[in-house]
């Protein structure tokens, strides 16, 4: 029985000596994939945060422009003021405000066009979000 145990220990020792450098190779092969997945998750999270910030600023501007006796210029200015305090301020290309009717209800819509802050080469490079608010007066400009 001792001879079988010695043969078993010798076989394990030979196998361990053949696998001596495999941990380094596995590390080199796996780490880039893990880093790529981590970078993609960070990019998606940051893009989602910027998008939600843009939507919140556009909605704030639309609410300002929807007040009684307000105009589209006020909506654009208030949106730009809200954007100036956000992380997305440098990415904004254009802010526009329009009035319309949706099923007979007067609505102020503020649209923000911005560059998507990417650190990779894949994916969209621009985004457009719109914030809406019901106008306080019945006529549409």
JOJO-V816163 format. One record per backbone hydrogen bond with DSSP energy under -1.0 kcal/mol. NH is the residue of the N-H (numbers start at 0). CO is the residue of the C=O. E is the energy in kcal/mol with one decimal. If there is no record, write none. Layout:
NH CO E
NH CO E
This chain:
4 0 -1.8
5 1 -2.1
6 2 -2.4
7 3 -2.3
8 4 -2.4
9 5 -2.4
10 6 -2.3
11 7 -2.2
12 8 -2.2
13 9 -2.4
14 10 -2.2
15 11 -2.5
16 12 -1.9
17 13 -1.4
18 14 -1.6
21 18 -1.0
24 20 -1.4
25 21 -2.6
26 22 -2.2
27 23 -2.3
28 24 -2.0
29 25 -2.3
30 26 -2.4
33 29 -2.2
34 30 -2.7
35 31 -2.2
36 32 -2.2
37 33 -2.3
38 34 -2.6
39 35 -2.2
40 36 -2.2
41 37 -2.3
42 38 -2.5
43 39 -2.4
44 40 -2.3
45 41 -2.5
46 42 -2.6
47 43 -2.2
48 44 -2.0
49 45 -2.6
50 46 -2.4
51 47 -2.4
52 48 -2.1
53 49 -2.5
54 50 -2.4
55 51 -2.2
56 52 -2.3
57 53 -2.4
58 54 -2.5
59 55 -2.0
60 56 -2.2
61 57 -2.3
62 58 -2.3
63 59 -1.9
64 60 -2.4
65 61 -1.4
69 66 -1.8
74 70 -1.4
75 71 -2.2
76 72 -2.5
77 73 -2.8
78 74 -1.9
79 75 -2.4
80 76 -2.4
81 77 -2.4
82 78 -2.5
83 79 -1.8
85 82 -1.7
88 85 -1.1
92 112 -3.0
93 112 -1.9
95 110 -2.5
97 108 -2.8
99 106 -2.3
101 104 -2.7
104 101 -1.6
106 99 -3.4
107 132 -3.2
108 97 -3.1
109 130 -2.8
110 95 -3.0
111 128 -2.8
112 93 -2.8
113 126 -2.5
114 90 -2.9
115 124 -2.9
117 115 -1.3
126 113 -2.7
128 111 -2.3
130 109 -2.8
132 107 -1.8
134 105 -2.4
135 65 -2.7
